[in-house]
Amino acid sequence: MDIFRRILTKSIIYVIFATVTNKSNRLLFYILKNNITEIMIRNLINKLFGSNKELETKEGIVKFFNAKKGFGFIIINDSNEEIFVHTTNLVDKIREKNKVSFNVEKGKKGPIATNVRVIRKS
């Protein structure tokens, strides 16, 4: 099922770019305007076809983040555990001490934070 999900994700991305290059720039504008990313496409596919990944949204505080190296750690509010975050899994730019919301997925070396967004003060 994982292979099917990966192929479907890549196919959707190729269709989007083929449409943009062959038809018009409207779709590209829509994607950029609405900040649609590969992560969002993956999450949509996981919701449609089910997944063994944990998609519950959690909140935490960025303990450390090095933009040059592209990774950092978030402290989860519920458990005070640290979780790894990579720059490819960010929706918003983050800095140390930012309050963030994120999903938890199983990575190759353990849990990772995905779909990381800064919680804005109202």
N, C-alpha and C positions, 0 to 999 in steps of 0.2 A: 504494500500500500504506500510506503514511503517513496518508492521509485515512481509510482503513478502520480503522487502529489508533486514531486520535483519536475517531472515531465510536463504536467499540466501548468505549473507555475511558469516554467520557461516558455511554454507555448503561448500562454496569455501575454507574456511580455513581448514575444516576437510578433504576435498579432497586433498588439498596440503599436509597436514601432513600424510594422509594415503598413498599417493603416495611415499612420502619420506621414510616412514618406511617399506613399502612393496616392493618397486622397487629398488631405488638407492638413493644415496646422491646428484645426479646431480641437482635435483630440489631445494633441500635445499641450495646448493651452489649458484645457480642462484638467489634465493630469498635473501640470505645474501649479495651477490656481488652487486646486483642492489637495495638493501635497500627497498624491497617491504614490506610494512607494512599493517596492518589491515585498517589503515586510507586510504591508497591508494586504497585498494580493495573497501572500502565503497564509495570513490569518483568515482571510475569506475562504480559501480552499480548505483549511483545517476545520472551519465551522461547518462548511457544506458537507464534507466527507468524513468528519470525525477525526480524532487524533488521539494519540497516547500522550500528547503534550498537555501540560497544565496551562489553561488559558485564563485562569482567574486573575483579575487585576489586583495587584498589591501596591502598597505605597512604602516609600522609604526616603532616606536622605543620602545624598552622594557623599561618601567618605573621602574618596580619592578619584581624580580623573585627570589623565594626561592626554591632552588632545594631540600632541605630537606623536606619541606612541600609539594612540588610538584605543586605549582601554582604561578601565577603572573599576571601582567597587562601590556598591550601594549597600547600606545597612537597612535590612527589612524591618519595618516598624513592629510587626507582630511578634517576631522572634529574636530580634537583635542579631540575626545571622548576616554575614556578608555574602553578597552575590556578585559574580563577575559581570561586567558590562563592556561590550565592544562597540566602537564607533559606528559600525555598520548596522547596529540595532537601535540607533537613536532616531527619534522623530524630531525632537528639539535639541538644540545645543544645550549641554549641561556643564555646570561648574560645581566645584566642591561646595557642600552645604545646601545645594538646591534640594527642595522637596520634589519628589518625582513619583509618577505612577508607572507601572510596568507589568508585563506578563513574565512568567517563569517557564522556560523550556529546558529540556534535557540537552546539554551540549556533549561534545566528545569527552570532556574532562570533568563534567559535573554540571550543575544547574547554571543557566545564564539568564540575564535580564534581556527581554526583547520589547520592542514597541515602547521605548522609554520616552516619556513626556514630562516636561516640567509642569508642576502644579502651580498655576498662576493665582496670586492673591486677588480676591474680588474687592 
